[in-house]
Amino acid sequence: MSNEQSLRVNDVSKAVDDLVRHFGVWTTLKTVLVVAWQKRRVRTHVSHLSDRMRRDVGLPVKGPLPGQPLIPPWFPRF
């Protein structure tokens, strides 16, 4: 398998013809659409990062929202 993966595709149309011949038109088209959608969907979101991590990567720090307590209610208090 690794030998097959290391080969380069010189002619894209020939490779697509081979895929269509081996798997069929609809399976090949469906796979291309799924891969295109997944690559389009992958984005870097920073909304879940803590203030410390945002500061480390050079982003502005999110302050607490108005009316939001500084310590979450589920945080254990001793």
HURAZI-V664546 format. One record per residue. RES is the residue in one small letter. PHI is phi in whole degrees, 0 to 359 (* if undefined). NEAR is the number of other C-alpha atoms within 12 Angstrom. D_LAST is the distance of its C-alpha to the last C-alpha in Angstrom with 2 decimals. Layout:
# HURAZI-V664546
res=<RES/RES>
phi=<PHI/PHI>
near=<NEAR/NEAR>
d_last=<D_LAST/D_LAST>
This chain:
# HURAZI-V664546
res=<m/s/n/e/q/s/l/r/v/n/d/v/s/k/a/v/d/d/l/v/r/h/f/g/v/w/t/t/l/k/t/v/l/v/v/a/w/q/k/r/r/v/r/t/h/v/s/h/l/s/d/r/m/r/r/d/v/g/l/p/v/k/g/p/l/p/g/q/p/l/i/p/p/w/f/p/r/f>
phi=<*/293/293/292/289/279/289/263/264/271/240/293/296/292/296/294/300/296/296/295/294/279/253/103/292/291/294/295/296/298/294/298/293/295/294/296/293/293/293/288/282/287/218/266/254/247/291/272/286/284/298/296/291/297/294/296/267/89/266/294/280/278/280/295/290/300/85/266/291/290/252/296/296/272/289/292/243/246>
near=<6/6/7/8/8/8/11/10/13/9/11/11/11/12/16/21/16/16/19/19/14/13/15/15/16/14/16/20/17/15/18/17/14/14/14/13/13/12/12/11/11/10/10/10/9/17/14/11/17/17/18/15/16/18/15/12/13/11/15/16/18/17/15/13/9/8/9/10/12/12/11/11/9/8/9/7/7/3>
d_last=<57.67/56.63/60.28/60.49/57.34/58.62/61.83/62.17/63.53/66.48/67.68/64.99/67.49/68.65/65.09/64.45/67.77/66.81/63.48/65.28/67.95/65.47/62.78/64.54/64.29/61.56/59.18/59.65/59.18/56.07/54.51/55.37/53.80/50.58/50.25/51.07/48.46/45.72/46.55/46.59/43.24/41.35/39.76/36.95/34.22/31.55/29.67/26.95/26.29/23.25/24.00/23.88/26.39/28.53/28.74/29.73/32.63/33.76/32.87/31.74/28.03/27.04/25.22/22.91/25.15/25.79/23.59/21.02/17.42/16.26/13.01/14.05/13.04/12.42/9.86/6.64/3.79/0.00>
